[in-house]
Every structure is written in C-alpha cells, then in structure tokens.
C-alpha cells in the first residue's frame, strides 16, 4: 500500500498525463479541422513557389513541395476524419477522467489499450522512436488510470 505522500504524487502524475492527453486531443481536433476545411497542399505549394524563386536549390522546400503535391484530396479528407475521431474520443475520455466519472476509467483503459495495440503493430513496421515513446507514455498512463480507478473504488 502506498503512503499518502506517494498517493498524492501518483495522483499528480495521473492528472499531468490526462492533461497531456487533453492537449493532444485539442491538437488533433485543430489539425483535423484544418485538414477538413483548408487545402494544405495548395498553401504549401504557394509558399514553396515563393521561396524557390529566392533559392531554387533549397533542399527542404523542394522536398516539402513535392510531398505536399503528392497528397490527394481524398488522403487529406481521410486524415482529417482520423484526427477528428481520435481527438473527439480522447476529449470525451479526458473530460470524464477530469470530472471523476466512474465510466471514464475503464473506457479510457480500453481505448488506450486499443491505441497501444495499433501503435505496437505500426512500430514493428516503422521503428519510429516517437511512436515507441508515445506507446510507453500510453502504457504508463493506463497504469495510472487503473491505479486511480482502484483508489476511487476503494474510497467509495
């Protein structure tokens, strides 16, 4: 059994993790809306064209321009829906956790476990360090949510 000081520290870590997920949800929602309503490829192409006039050998701008030109409207729409759905799900769960709604604890654990499973599968193909760090963060957050849930269930 943890001491009261340890419980307080774990609770603060839980809150910090949930707040980080809230920021993540807000960014996903903002980017999702941006992709839904703005032709990102056209904007990148416009800025790249102006930059390439000044420096035609700019490696980064040439590659960003080529990358933006290869993104179809359908791919942008699917990306927008993906980000919006993730953002909405995370926002609802974060709201429930911060409001101490009992349903939000097991729901958050289940959703994060699904995200972790997807991330692990994707990691095996990409070996992305960022994805590995996100997965570790999500696993720690799952444990903190479980601990907080048990703590609240014990108090009730």
DSSP file (Angstrom, degrees, kcal/mol; ACC not computed):
  #  RESIDUE AA STRUCTURE BP1 BP2  ACC     N-H-->O    O-->H-N    N-H-->O    O-->H-N    TCO  KAPPA ALPHA  PHI   PSI    X-CA   Y-CA   Z-CA
    1    1 A X              0   0    0      0, 0.0     2,-0.1     0, 0.0     0, 0.0   0.000 360.0 360.0 360.0 136.4    0.0    0.0    0.0
    2    2 A X        -     0   0    0      1,-0.1     2,-0.1     2,-0.1     0, 0.0  -0.454 360.0-113.7 -79.6 150.5    1.3    3.4   -0.9
    3    3 A X     >  -     0   0    0     -2,-0.1     4,-2.9     1,-0.1     5,-0.2  -0.344  33.1-104.0 -74.1 163.0    1.8    6.1    1.7
    4    4 A X  H  > S+     0   0    0      1,-0.2     4,-2.2     2,-0.2     5,-0.1   0.874 124.1  51.8 -57.4 -36.5   -0.4    9.3    1.5
    5    5 A X  H  > S+     0   0    0      2,-0.2     4,-2.1     1,-0.2    -1,-0.2   0.904 111.0  47.1 -66.5 -40.3    2.6   11.2    0.0
    6    6 A X  H  > S+     0   0    0      2,-0.2     4,-2.7     1,-0.2    -2,-0.2   0.905 111.1  51.6 -66.7 -41.2    3.1    8.5   -2.7
    7    7 A X  H  X S+     0   0    0     -4,-2.9     4,-2.5     1,-0.2    -2,-0.2   0.905 109.6  50.2 -60.7 -41.4   -0.6    8.5   -3.4
    8    8 A X  H  X S+     0   0    0     -4,-2.2     4,-2.2    -5,-0.2    -1,-0.2   0.911 111.4  48.4 -64.3 -41.6   -0.6   12.3   -3.8
    9    9 A X  H  X S+     0   0    0     -4,-2.1     4,-2.2     2,-0.2    -2,-0.2   0.906 112.2  48.4 -64.1 -42.4    2.4   12.0   -6.2
   10   10 A X  H  X S+     0   0    0     -4,-2.7     4,-2.5     2,-0.2    -2,-0.2   0.884 110.4  52.2 -65.0 -38.2    0.7    9.3   -8.2
   11   11 A X  H  X S+     0   0    0     -4,-2.5     4,-2.7     2,-0.2    -2,-0.2   0.908 109.0  49.6 -64.6 -40.5   -2.4   11.4   -8.4
   12   12 A X  H  X S+     0   0    0     -4,-2.2     4,-2.7     2,-0.2    -2,-0.2   0.906 110.9  49.6 -64.5 -40.6   -0.4   14.4   -9.7
   13   13 A X  H  X S+     0   0    0     -4,-2.2     4,-2.8     2,-0.2    -2,-0.2   0.909 110.4  51.5 -62.2 -41.6    1.2   12.2  -12.3
   14   14 A X  H  X S+     0   0    0     -4,-2.5     4,-2.4     2,-0.2    -2,-0.2   0.946 111.5  46.3 -58.1 -50.0   -2.2   10.9  -13.3
   15   15 A X  H  X S+     0   0    0     -4,-2.7     4,-2.5     1,-0.2    -2,-0.2   0.910 112.5  50.2 -61.5 -42.4   -3.5   14.5  -13.7
   16   16 A X  H  X S+     0   0    0     -4,-2.7     4,-2.5     2,-0.2    -1,-0.2   0.926 111.1  49.0 -61.8 -44.9   -0.4   15.5  -15.7
   17   17 A X  H  X S+     0   0    0     -4,-2.8     4,-2.0     1,-0.2    -2,-0.2   0.900 112.3  48.1 -60.8 -41.8   -0.9   12.5  -18.0
   18   18 A X  H  X S+     0   0    0     -4,-2.4     4,-2.0     2,-0.2    -1,-0.2   0.884 110.9  50.9 -67.8 -38.5   -4.5   13.3  -18.5
   19   19 A X  H  X S+     0   0    0     -4,-2.5     4,-2.4     2,-0.2    -2,-0.2   0.898 108.4  52.0 -66.3 -39.2   -3.7   17.0  -19.2
   20   20 A X  H  X S+     0   0    0     -4,-2.5     4,-2.4     1,-0.2    -2,-0.2   0.912 109.9  49.4 -61.5 -41.2   -1.1   15.9  -21.8
   21   21 A X  H  X S+     0   0    0     -4,-2.0     4,-2.6     2,-0.2    -2,-0.2   0.857 108.4  54.1 -65.4 -33.8   -3.8   13.8  -23.4
   22   22 A X  H  X S+     0   0    0     -4,-2.0     4,-2.4     2,-0.2    -2,-0.2   0.919 109.4  46.6 -65.0 -43.1   -6.1   16.8  -23.4
   23   23 A X  H  X S+     0   0    0     -4,-2.4     4,-2.5     2,-0.2    -2,-0.2   0.918 112.3  51.3 -63.2 -43.1   -3.6   18.9  -25.2
   24   24 A X  H  X S+     0   0    0     -4,-2.4     4,-2.5     1,-0.2    -2,-0.2   0.914 110.0  49.4 -59.2 -44.2   -3.0   16.0  -27.6
   25   25 A X  H  X S+     0   0    0     -4,-2.6     4,-2.5     2,-0.2    -2,-0.2   0.911 110.6  50.2 -62.3 -42.8   -6.8   15.8  -28.2
   26   26 A X  H  X S+     0   0    0     -4,-2.4     4,-2.6     2,-0.2    -2,-0.2   0.906 111.5  48.1 -63.4 -41.7   -7.0   19.6  -28.8
   27   27 A X  H  X S+     0   0    0     -4,-2.5     4,-2.8     2,-0.2     5,-0.2   0.907 111.6  49.8 -65.8 -41.0   -4.1   19.5  -31.3
   28   28 A X  H  X S+     0   0    0     -4,-2.5     4,-2.5     2,-0.2    -2,-0.2   0.909 112.4  47.8 -63.4 -41.5   -5.7   16.5  -33.1
   29   29 A X  H  X S+     0   0    0     -4,-2.5     4,-2.6     2,-0.2     5,-0.2   0.930 113.4  47.4 -64.6 -45.0   -9.0   18.4  -33.3
   30   30 A X  H  X S+     0   0    0     -4,-2.6     4,-2.3     1,-0.2    -2,-0.2   0.937 115.8  43.9 -62.6 -46.6   -7.4   21.6  -34.6
   31   31 A X  H  X S+     0   0    0     -4,-2.8     4,-2.7     2,-0.2    -1,-0.2   0.883 112.3  53.9 -66.7 -37.6   -5.3   19.8  -37.2
   32   32 A X  H  X S+     0   0    0     -4,-2.5     4,-1.8    -5,-0.2    -2,-0.2   0.925 110.8  45.3 -61.6 -45.1   -8.3   17.7  -38.2
   33   33 A X  H  X S+     0   0    0     -4,-2.6     4,-2.1     2,-0.2     5,-0.2   0.892 111.9  53.2 -65.2 -38.9  -10.5   20.8  -38.8
   34   34 A X  H  X S+     0   0    0     -4,-2.3     4,-2.1    -5,-0.2    -2,-0.2   0.945 111.6  44.8 -59.7 -48.0   -7.6   22.4  -40.6
   35   35 A X  H  < S+     0   0    0     -4,-2.7    -1,-0.2     1,-0.2    -2,-0.2   0.816 112.7  53.3 -66.0 -29.9   -7.3   19.4  -43.0
   36   36 A X  H  < S+     0   0    0     -4,-1.8    -1,-0.2    -5,-0.2    -2,-0.2   0.863 123.2  23.5 -73.0 -35.9  -11.0   19.3  -43.4
   37   37 A X  H  < S+     0   0    0     -4,-2.1     2,-0.4    -5,-0.1    -2,-0.2   0.515 113.4  64.6-113.0  -6.5  -11.5   22.9  -44.5
   38   38 A X  S  < S-     0   0    0     -4,-2.1     2,-1.6    -5,-0.2     3,-0.2  -0.964  72.7-131.0-125.4 135.3   -8.2   24.0  -45.9
   39   39 A X     >  -     0   0    0     -2,-0.4     4,-1.8     1,-0.2     3,-0.2  -0.661  29.8-178.8 -81.6  90.3   -6.3   22.8  -49.0
   40   40 A X  H  > S+     0   0    0     -2,-1.6     4,-2.8     1,-0.2     5,-0.2   0.879  76.0  57.2 -61.7 -40.5   -3.0   22.3  -47.2
   41   41 A X  H  > S+     0   0    0      1,-0.2     4,-2.6     2,-0.2    -1,-0.2   0.902 106.6  49.3 -59.4 -41.8   -1.2   21.2  -50.4
   42   42 A X  H  > S+     0   0    0     -3,-0.2     4,-2.2     2,-0.2    -1,-0.2   0.894 111.6  48.7 -65.8 -39.8   -2.2   24.4  -52.2
   43   43 A X  H  X S+     0   0    0     -4,-1.8     4,-2.4     2,-0.2     5,-0.2   0.935 113.0  46.7 -65.6 -46.0   -0.9   26.6  -49.3
   44   44 A X  H  X S+     0   0    0     -4,-2.8     4,-2.9     1,-0.2     5,-0.2   0.919 112.3  51.2 -61.8 -42.9    2.4   24.7  -49.1
   45   45 A X  H  X S+     0   0    0     -4,-2.6     4,-2.5    -5,-0.2    -1,-0.2   0.900 109.9  50.1 -60.7 -41.2    2.8   24.9  -52.9
   46   46 A X  H  X S+     0   0    0     -4,-2.2     4,-1.7     2,-0.2    -2,-0.2   0.941 115.0  41.7 -63.5 -48.9    2.2   28.6  -52.8
   47   47 A X  H  X S+     0   0    0     -4,-2.4     4,-2.0     1,-0.2    -2,-0.2   0.885 114.7  52.2 -67.1 -37.5    4.7   29.3  -50.1
   48   48 A X  H  X S+     0   0    0     -4,-2.9     4,-2.9    -5,-0.2    -2,-0.2   0.907 106.5  53.3 -65.1 -41.4    7.2   26.9  -51.6
   49   49 A X  H  X S+     0   0    0     -4,-2.5     4,-1.3     1,-0.2    -1,-0.2   0.916 110.3  47.1 -60.7 -43.1    7.0   28.6  -55.0
   50   50 A X  H  X S+     0   0    0     -4,-1.7     4,-1.0     1,-0.2    -1,-0.2   0.895 114.7  46.8 -65.7 -39.3    7.7   32.0  -53.5
   51   51 A X  H  X S+     0   0    0     -4,-2.0     4,-2.4     1,-0.2    -2,-0.2   0.869 108.5  54.7 -70.2 -37.2   10.7   30.5  -51.5
   52   52 A X  H  < S+     0   0    0     -4,-2.9    -1,-0.2     1,-0.2    -2,-0.2   0.758  99.6  61.6 -70.7 -23.5   12.1   28.6  -54.6
   53   53 A X  H  < S+     0   0    0     -4,-1.3     3,-0.3    -5,-0.2    -1,-0.2   0.912 111.3  39.9 -64.6 -41.1   12.1   31.9  -56.5
   54   54 A X  H  < S+     0   0    0     -4,-1.0     2,-0.3     1,-0.3    -2,-0.2   0.900 137.3  13.5 -72.7 -42.2   14.6   33.2  -54.0
   55   55 A X    ><  -     0   0    0     -4,-2.4     3,-1.8     1,-0.1    -1,-0.3  -0.755  61.8-179.0-140.5  89.2   16.6   30.0  -53.6
   56   56 A X  T 3  S+     0   0    0     -3,-0.3    -4,-0.1    -2,-0.3    -1,-0.1   0.664  84.6  57.0 -64.8 -15.6   15.9   27.3  -56.3
   57   57 A X  T 3   +     0   0    0     -5,-0.0     2,-0.7     4,-0.0    -1,-0.3   0.271  69.2 135.2 -98.8  11.4   18.3   24.9  -54.6
   58   58 A X    <>  -     0   0    0     -3,-1.8     4,-2.4     1,-0.2     5,-0.2  -0.477  39.6-163.3 -66.6 107.0   16.6   24.9  -51.2
   59   59 A X  H  > S+     0   0    0     -2,-0.7     4,-2.1     1,-0.2     5,-0.2   0.917  83.6  46.8 -58.8 -50.2   16.5   21.2  -50.3
   60   60 A X  H  > S+     0   0    0      1,-0.2     4,-2.7     2,-0.2     5,-0.2   0.925 113.6  46.9 -63.1 -47.0   13.9   21.3  -47.6
   61   61 A X  H  > S+     0   0    0      1,-0.2     4,-2.5     2,-0.2     5,-0.2   0.903 111.2  52.0 -65.1 -41.2   11.4   23.5  -49.6
   62   62 A X  H  X S+     0   0    0     -4,-2.4     4,-2.1     1,-0.2    -1,-0.2   0.923 113.9  43.7 -60.8 -43.0   11.8   21.4  -52.8
   63   63 A X  H  X S+     0   0    0     -4,-2.1     4,-2.5     2,-0.2    -2,-0.2   0.888 113.3  49.9 -72.8 -38.4   11.0   18.2  -50.8
   64   64 A X  H  X S+     0   0    0     -4,-2.7     4,-2.8     2,-0.2     5,-0.2   0.899 111.3  50.8 -63.4 -39.4    8.1   19.7  -48.8
   65   65 A X  H  X S+     0   0    0     -4,-2.5     4,-2.1    -5,-0.2    -2,-0.2   0.919 111.7  46.5 -63.7 -44.2    6.7   21.0  -52.1
   66   66 A X  H  X S+     0   0    0     -4,-2.1     4,-0.9    -5,-0.2    -2,-0.2   0.901 113.4  49.4 -64.8 -40.8    7.0   17.5  -53.7
   67   67 A X  H >< S+     0   0    0     -4,-2.5     3,-0.7     1,-0.2     4,-0.4   0.934 111.3  48.5 -64.7 -46.0    5.5   15.9  -50.6
   68   68 A X  H >< S+     0   0    0     -4,-2.8     3,-1.1     1,-0.2    -1,-0.2   0.877 109.0  54.4 -62.0 -37.5    2.5   18.3  -50.5
   69   69 A X  H 3< S+     0   0    0     -4,-2.1    -1,-0.2     1,-0.2    -2,-0.2   0.720 103.2  57.0 -69.3 -20.4    1.9   17.8  -54.2
   70   70 A X  T << S+     0   0    0     -4,-0.9     2,-0.6    -3,-0.7    -1,-0.2   0.531  83.8  96.8 -88.9  -5.3    1.7   14.0  -53.7
   71   71 A X    <   -     0   0    0     -3,-1.1   -30,-0.1    -4,-0.4     2,-0.1  -0.752  67.3-146.7 -88.6 119.3   -1.2   14.3  -51.1
   72   72 A X     >  -     0   0    0     -2,-0.6     4,-2.1     1,-0.1     5,-0.2  -0.367  22.9-114.1 -80.0 162.6   -4.5   13.7  -52.7
   73   73 A X  H  > S+     0   0    0      1,-0.2     4,-2.2     2,-0.2     5,-0.1   0.868 119.2  53.4 -62.5 -36.6   -7.7   15.4  -51.6
   74   74 A X  H  > S+     0   0    0      2,-0.2     4,-2.7     1,-0.2     5,-0.2   0.920 107.7  49.3 -64.7 -43.9   -9.1   12.0  -50.6
   75   75 A X  H  > S+     0   0    0      1,-0.2     4,-2.3     2,-0.2    -2,-0.2   0.892 111.4  49.7 -63.5 -38.9   -6.0   11.3  -48.4
   76   76 A X  H  X S+     0   0    0     -4,-2.1     4,-2.2     2,-0.2    -1,-0.2   0.905 111.5  48.9 -66.0 -40.3   -6.3   14.7  -46.8
   77   77 A X  H  X S+     0   0    0     -4,-2.2     4,-2.4     2,-0.2    -2,-0.2   0.918 111.9  47.9 -64.9 -44.5  -10.0   14.0  -46.1
   78   78 A X  H  X S+     0   0    0     -4,-2.7     4,-2.4     1,-0.2    -2,-0.2   0.903 111.6  50.9 -63.6 -40.9   -9.3   10.6  -44.6
   79   79 A X  H  X S+     0   0    0     -4,-2.3     4,-2.6    -5,-0.2     5,-0.2   0.900 109.2  51.5 -62.2 -40.9   -6.5   12.1  -42.4
   80   80 A X  H  X S+     0   0    0     -4,-2.2     4,-2.7     2,-0.2    -2,-0.2   0.932 111.0  46.7 -61.8 -46.3   -8.9   14.8  -41.2
   81   81 A X  H  X S+     0   0    0     -4,-2.4     4,-2.6     2,-0.2     5,-0.2   0.895 112.0  51.7 -63.1 -39.8  -11.6   12.2  -40.2
   82   82 A X  H  X S+     0   0    0     -4,-2.4     4,-2.3     2,-0.2    -2,-0.2   0.944 113.8  42.8 -60.8 -49.8   -8.9   10.1  -38.5
   83   83 A X  H  X S+     0   0    0     -4,-2.6     4,-2.8     1,-0.2    -2,-0.2   0.901 114.7  50.1 -66.5 -40.9   -7.6   13.1  -36.5
   84   84 A X  H  X S+     0   0    0     -4,-2.7     4,-2.6    -5,-0.2     5,-0.2   0.917 111.5  47.8 -64.6 -42.8  -11.1   14.3  -35.7
   85   85 A X  H  X S+     0   0    0     -4,-2.6     4,-2.4    -5,-0.2     5,-0.2   0.931 114.8  45.7 -65.4 -44.1  -12.3   10.9  -34.5
   86   86 A X  H  X S+     0   0    0     -4,-2.3     4,-2.7    -5,-0.2     5,-0.2   0.932 114.4  49.2 -61.3 -45.6   -9.2   10.4  -32.3
   87   87 A X  H  X S+     0   0    0     -4,-2.8     4,-2.5    -5,-0.2    -2,-0.2   0.900 112.0  47.2 -62.1 -42.7   -9.5   13.9  -30.9
   88   88 A X  H  X S+     0   0    0     -4,-2.6     4,-2.4     2,-0.2     5,-0.2   0.935 113.3  48.2 -65.3 -46.5  -13.2   13.6  -30.1
   89   89 A X  H  X S+     0   0    0     -4,-2.4     4,-2.3    -5,-0.2    -2,-0.2   0.942 115.1  45.0 -59.5 -48.6  -12.7   10.2  -28.4
   90   90 A X  H  X S+     0   0    0     -4,-2.7     4,-3.0     1,-0.2     5,-0.2   0.903 111.8  52.6 -64.1 -40.8   -9.8   11.5  -26.3
   91   91 A X  H  X S+     0   0    0     -4,-2.5     4,-2.5    -5,-0.2    -1,-0.2   0.911 110.2  47.8 -62.5 -42.7  -11.6   14.7  -25.4
   92   92 A X  H  X S+     0   0    0     -4,-2.4     4,-2.3     2,-0.2    -1,-0.2   0.925 114.9  45.7 -63.3 -44.9  -14.6   12.8  -24.1
   93   93 A X  H  X S+     0   0    0     -4,-2.3     4,-2.7    -5,-0.2    -2,-0.2   0.914 112.9  49.3 -66.1 -42.9  -12.4   10.5  -22.1
   94   94 A X  H  X S+     0   0    0     -4,-3.0     4,-3.0     2,-0.2     5,-0.3   0.925 110.4  51.6 -61.4 -44.5  -10.3   13.3  -20.7
   95   95 A X  H  X S+     0   0    0     -4,-2.5     4,-1.7    -5,-0.2    -1,-0.2   0.933 111.7  47.2 -57.1 -46.5  -13.4   15.2  -19.7
   96   96 A X  H  <>S+     0   0    0     -4,-2.3     5,-3.0     1,-0.2    -2,-0.2   0.906 113.4  47.4 -63.0 -42.0  -14.8   12.1  -17.9
   97   97 A X  H ><5S+     0   0    0     -4,-2.7     3,-1.3     1,-0.2    -2,-0.2   0.922 112.7  47.8 -66.6 -44.0  -11.5   11.5  -16.1
   98   98 A X  H 3<5S+     0   0    0     -4,-3.0    -1,-0.2     1,-0.3    -2,-0.2   0.782 112.8  49.5 -69.4 -25.0  -11.1   15.1  -15.0
   99   99 A X  T 3<5S-     0   0    0     -4,-1.7    -1,-0.3    -5,-0.3    -2,-0.2   0.361 114.0-121.2 -91.1   3.8  -14.7   15.1  -13.8
  100  100 A X  T < 5 +     0   0    0     -3,-1.3     2,-0.5     1,-0.2    -3,-0.2   0.855  48.0 171.1  59.4  39.2  -14.1   11.9  -11.9
  101  101 A X    >>< -     0   0    0     -5,-3.0     3,-1.2    -6,-0.1     4,-0.6  -0.702  32.5-141.3 -80.7 126.6  -16.8   10.0  -13.8
  102  102 A X  H >> S+     0   0    0     -2,-0.5     3,-0.8     1,-0.3     4,-0.7   0.833  98.0  58.5 -60.2 -35.6  -16.5    6.3  -12.9
  103  103 A X  H 3> S+     0   0    0      1,-0.2     4,-1.6     2,-0.2    -1,-0.3   0.785  95.8  65.6 -64.0 -27.2  -17.3    5.1  -16.5
  104  104 A X  H <> S+     0   0    0     -3,-1.2     4,-2.4    -8,-0.2    -1,-0.2   0.777  91.5  62.2 -70.9 -26.8  -14.3    7.1  -17.9
  105  105 A X  H <X S+     0   0    0     -3,-0.8     4,-2.2    -4,-0.6    -1,-0.2   0.982 110.7  33.8 -66.9 -58.2  -11.7    4.9  -16.1
  106  106 A X  H  X S+     0   0    0     -4,-0.7     4,-2.4     1,-0.2    -1,-0.2   0.880 119.4  53.6 -66.2 -33.4  -12.4    1.5  -17.7
  107  107 A X  H  X S+     0   0    0     -4,-1.6     4,-2.6     2,-0.2     5,-0.2   0.922 109.9  47.5 -64.3 -42.2  -13.4    3.2  -21.0
  108  108 A X  H  X S+     0   0    0     -4,-2.4     4,-2.8     2,-0.2     5,-0.3   0.906 111.4  50.6 -64.6 -42.2  -10.1    5.1  -21.1
  109  109 A X  H  X S+     0   0    0     -4,-2.2     4,-2.2    -5,-0.2    -2,-0.2   0.929 112.7  46.7 -61.2 -45.0   -8.1    1.9  -20.3
  110  110 A X  H  X S+     0   0    0     -4,-2.4     4,-1.9     2,-0.2    -2,-0.2   0.931 115.0  44.9 -64.1 -46.5   -9.9    0.1  -23.1
  111  111 A X  H  X S+     0   0    0     -4,-2.6     4,-2.5     1,-0.2    -2,-0.2   0.930 114.3  48.3 -65.9 -45.2   -9.4    2.8  -25.7
  112  112 A X  H  X S+     0   0    0     -4,-2.8     4,-2.8     1,-0.2    -1,-0.2   0.877 108.8  54.8 -63.2 -36.1   -5.8    3.4  -24.7
  113  113 A X  H  X S+     0   0    0     -4,-2.2     4,-2.4    -5,-0.3    -1,-0.2   0.898 108.8  48.3 -63.5 -39.4   -5.1   -0.4  -24.9
  114  114 A X  H  X S+     0   0    0     -4,-1.9     4,-2.3     2,-0.2    -2,-0.2   0.915 111.8  49.3 -65.3 -42.6   -6.5   -0.4  -28.5
  115  115 A X  H  X S+     0   0    0     -4,-2.5     4,-2.9     2,-0.2    -2,-0.2   0.920 110.9  50.6 -60.9 -43.1   -4.3    2.6  -29.4
  116  116 A X  H  X S+     0   0    0     -4,-2.8     4,-2.7     2,-0.2     5,-0.2   0.916 108.9  51.1 -62.2 -43.7   -1.3    0.8  -27.8
  117  117 A X  H  X S+     0   0    0     -4,-2.4     4,-2.1     1,-0.2    -1,-0.2   0.934 113.2  45.2 -59.9 -45.7   -2.0   -2.3  -29.8
  118  118 A X  H  X S+     0   0    0     -4,-2.3     4,-2.7     1,-0.2    -2,-0.2   0.917 112.9  51.2 -62.4 -43.6   -2.2   -0.3  -33.0
  119  119 A X  H  X S+     0   0    0     -4,-2.9     4,-2.8     1,-0.2    -2,-0.2   0.880 108.9  50.7 -63.1 -39.1    0.9    1.6  -32.1
  120  120 A X  H  X S+     0   0    0     -4,-2.7     4,-1.9     2,-0.2    -1,-0.2   0.923 111.4  48.0 -65.4 -43.5    2.9   -1.6  -31.5
  121  121 A X  H  X S+     0   0    0     -4,-2.1     4,-0.7    -5,-0.2    -2,-0.2   0.932 114.9  45.5 -61.6 -45.4    1.8   -3.0  -34.8
  122  122 A X  H >X S+     0   0    0     -4,-2.7     4,-2.1     1,-0.2     3,-0.9   0.888 108.9  56.9 -65.1 -38.9    2.8    0.2  -36.6
  123  123 A X  H 3X S+     0   0    0     -4,-2.8     4,-3.0     1,-0.3    -1,-0.2   0.876  98.7  59.7 -60.9 -37.7    6.0    0.4  -34.7
  124  124 A X  H 3< S+     0   0    0     -4,-1.9    -1,-0.3     1,-0.2    -2,-0.2   0.773 113.2  39.4 -63.9 -23.5    7.1   -3.1  -36.0
  125  125 A X  H << S+     0   0    0     -3,-0.9    -1,-0.2    -4,-0.7    -2,-0.2   0.802 129.8  26.4 -90.7 -33.3    6.8   -1.7  -39.5
  126  126 A X  H  < S-     0   0    0     -4,-2.1    -3,-0.2     2,-0.1    -2,-0.2   0.740  77.9-148.2-104.6 -26.9    8.3    1.8  -38.9
  127  127 A X     <  +     0   0    0     -4,-3.0     2,-0.4    -5,-0.3    -4,-0.1   0.861  33.9 176.7  53.7  38.7   10.6    1.5  -35.9
  128  128 A X     >  -     0   0    0      1,-0.2     4,-2.0    -6,-0.1    -1,-0.2  -0.604  29.5-154.0 -77.4 123.8    9.7    5.1  -35.1
  129  129 A X  H  > S+     0   0    0     -2,-0.4     4,-2.6     1,-0.2     5,-0.2   0.890  96.8  54.5 -63.3 -40.0   11.3    6.4  -31.9
  130  130 A X  H  > S+     0   0    0      1,-0.2     4,-2.4     2,-0.2    -1,-0.2   0.906 108.8  48.1 -61.5 -41.7    8.4    8.9  -31.4
  131  131 A X  H  > S+     0   0    0      2,-0.2     4,-2.3     1,-0.2    -1,-0.2   0.883 110.4  51.8 -66.7 -38.4    5.9    6.1  -31.7
  132  132 A X  H  X S+     0   0    0     -4,-2.0     4,-2.3     2,-0.2    -2,-0.2   0.924 111.1  47.3 -62.8 -44.7    7.8    4.0  -29.2
  133  133 A X  H  X S+     0   0    0     -4,-2.6     4,-2.5     2,-0.2    -2,-0.2   0.892 111.6  50.8 -65.0 -40.2    7.9    6.9  -26.7
  134  134 A X  H  X S+     0   0    0     -4,-2.4     4,-2.7     2,-0.2    -1,-0.2   0.903 110.0  50.6 -61.9 -41.4    4.1    7.5  -27.2
  135  135 A X  H  X S+     0   0    0     -4,-2.3     4,-2.3     2,-0.2    -2,-0.2   0.910 110.5  48.3 -64.6 -42.8    3.4    3.8  -26.6
  136  136 A X  H  X S+     0   0    0     -4,-2.3     4,-2.4     2,-0.2    -2,-0.2   0.921 111.8  50.5 -63.3 -43.3    5.4    3.9  -23.4
  137  137 A X  H  X S+     0   0    0     -4,-2.5     4,-2.6     1,-0.2    -2,-0.2   0.929 110.9  48.8 -58.5 -46.3    3.6    7.0  -22.3
  138  138 A X  H  X S+     0   0    0     -4,-2.7     4,-2.4     2,-0.2    -1,-0.2   0.881 110.1  51.3 -63.7 -38.3    0.2    5.4  -23.0
  139  139 A X  H  X S+     0   0    0     -4,-2.3     4,-2.0     2,-0.2    -1,-0.2   0.913 111.7  46.8 -64.8 -42.4    1.2    2.3  -21.1
  140  140 A X  H  X S+     0   0    0     -4,-2.4     4,-2.5     1,-0.2    -2,-0.2   0.914 112.4  50.8 -64.2 -41.9    2.2    4.3  -18.1
  141  141 A X  H  X S+     0   0    0     -4,-2.6     4,-2.8     2,-0.2    -2,-0.2   0.887 106.7  54.1 -64.7 -38.6   -1.0    6.3  -18.3
  142  142 A X  H  X S+     0   0    0     -4,-2.4     4,-2.6     2,-0.2    -1,-0.2   0.935 110.1  47.6 -58.4 -45.7   -3.0    3.1  -18.5
  143  143 A X  H  X S+     0   0    0     -4,-2.0     4,-2.8     1,-0.2    -2,-0.2   0.922 112.2  49.0 -62.7 -43.4   -1.4    2.0  -15.2
  144  144 A X  H  X S+     0   0    0     -4,-2.5     4,-2.6     2,-0.2    -2,-0.2   0.894 111.7  49.0 -63.9 -39.7   -2.0    5.4  -13.6
  145  145 A X  H  X S+     0   0    0     -4,-2.8     4,-2.7     2,-0.2    -2,-0.2   0.926 112.4  48.5 -64.3 -44.2   -5.7    5.3  -14.7
  146  146 A X  H  X S+     0   0    0     -4,-2.6     4,-2.6    -5,-0.2    -2,-0.2   0.929 112.7  48.1 -60.9 -45.6   -6.0    1.8  -13.3
  147  147 A X  H  X S+     0   0    0     -4,-2.8     4,-2.4     1,-0.2    -2,-0.2   0.923 113.1  47.5 -61.2 -45.1   -4.4    2.9  -10.0
  148  148 A X  H  X S+     0   0    0     -4,-2.6     4,-2.5     2,-0.2    -1,-0.2   0.897 111.3  51.9 -63.7 -40.6   -6.6    5.9   -9.8
  149  149 A X  H  X S+     0   0    0     -4,-2.7     4,-2.8     2,-0.2    -2,-0.2   0.929 111.1  46.6 -61.4 -46.9   -9.7    3.8  -10.5
  150  150 A X  H  X S+     0   0    0     -4,-2.6     4,-2.3     1,-0.2    -2,-0.2   0.899 111.6  52.3 -62.5 -40.7   -8.8    1.3   -7.8
  151  151 A X  H  X S+     0   0    0     -4,-2.4     4,-1.7    -5,-0.2    -2,-0.2   0.914 113.2  43.6 -62.5 -43.9   -8.2    4.1   -5.4
  152  152 A X  H  X S+     0   0    0     -4,-2.5     4,-2.0     2,-0.2    -2,-0.2   0.896 112.6  51.8 -70.1 -39.8  -11.6    5.7   -6.1
  153  153 A X  H  < S+     0   0    0     -4,-2.8    -2,-0.2     1,-0.2    -1,-0.2   0.883 109.9  50.3 -63.3 -37.1  -13.4    2.4   -6.0
  154  154 A X  H  < S+     0   0    0     -4,-2.3    -1,-0.2    -5,-0.2    -2,-0.2   0.879 110.1  49.8 -67.5 -38.0  -11.8    1.7   -2.6
  155  155 A X  H  <        0   0    0     -4,-1.7    -2,-0.2     1,-0.2    -1,-0.2   0.843 360.0 360.0 -69.4 -33.0  -12.9    5.1   -1.3
  156  156 A X     <        0   0    0     -4,-2.0    -1,-0.2    -5,-0.1    -2,-0.2   0.476 360.0 360.0 -80.3 360.0  -16.5    4.6   -2.4
